[in-house]
């Protein structure tokens, strides 16, 4: 079982932000812009929630 400690949430936030950057690039490179915009927004919101939880857990 995965524990939700600072390190796990930090790595998850880093991975999600990397995916958000890649999906942002696909917005400009792909012809399906609407789909990539929705994916980018969803990944970004989840990443910011995970970052918030990671910072809140440390405090």
C-alpha positions in Angstrom: 0.0 0.0 0.0 1.2 3.5 -0.8 1.4 5.9 2.0 0.6 9.5 1.3 3.7 11.1 2.9 5.5 14.2 1.8 7.9 12.4 -0.6 5.1 10.4 -2.4 3.0 13.5 -2.8 6.0 15.5 -4.0 7.0 13.0 -6.6 3.3 12.8 -7.7 3.1 16.6 -8.0 6.3 16.7 -10.0 5.1 14.0 -12.4 1.7 15.7 -12.8 3.3 19.1 -13.5 5.6 17.4 -16.1 2.5 15.9 -17.7 0.8 19.3 -17.6 3.7 20.8 -19.5 3.6 18.1 -22.1 -0.1 18.4 -22.6 0.4 22.2 -22.9 2.8 21.6 -25.8 0.3 19.3 -27.4 -2.2 22.1 -27.5 0.0 23.9 -30.0 1.2 20.8 -31.9 -2.0 18.9 -32.3 -5.1 19.6 -34.4 -7.4 18.5 -31.6 -6.9 21.6 -29.5 -10.2 21.4 -27.6 -9.4 17.9 -26.2 -5.9 18.8 -25.2 -7.1 22.0 -23.5 -9.5 19.9 -21.4 -6.8 17.3 -20.6 -4.4 20.1 -19.7 -6.9 21.8 -17.3 -7.8 18.5 -15.6 -4.1 17.5 -15.1 -3.2 21.0 -13.9 -6.0 21.2 -11.3 -5.1 17.7 -10.0 -1.4 18.7 -9.8 -2.1 21.9 -7.8 -4.3 19.9 -5.4 -1.5 17.4 -4.9 1.0 20.2 -4.4 -1.3 21.8 -1.8 -1.7 18.6 0.1 2.1 18.0 0.0 2.8 21.5 1.5 -0.1 21.2 4.0 1.2 17.8 5.1 4.7 19.2 5.9 3.3 22.1 7.9 
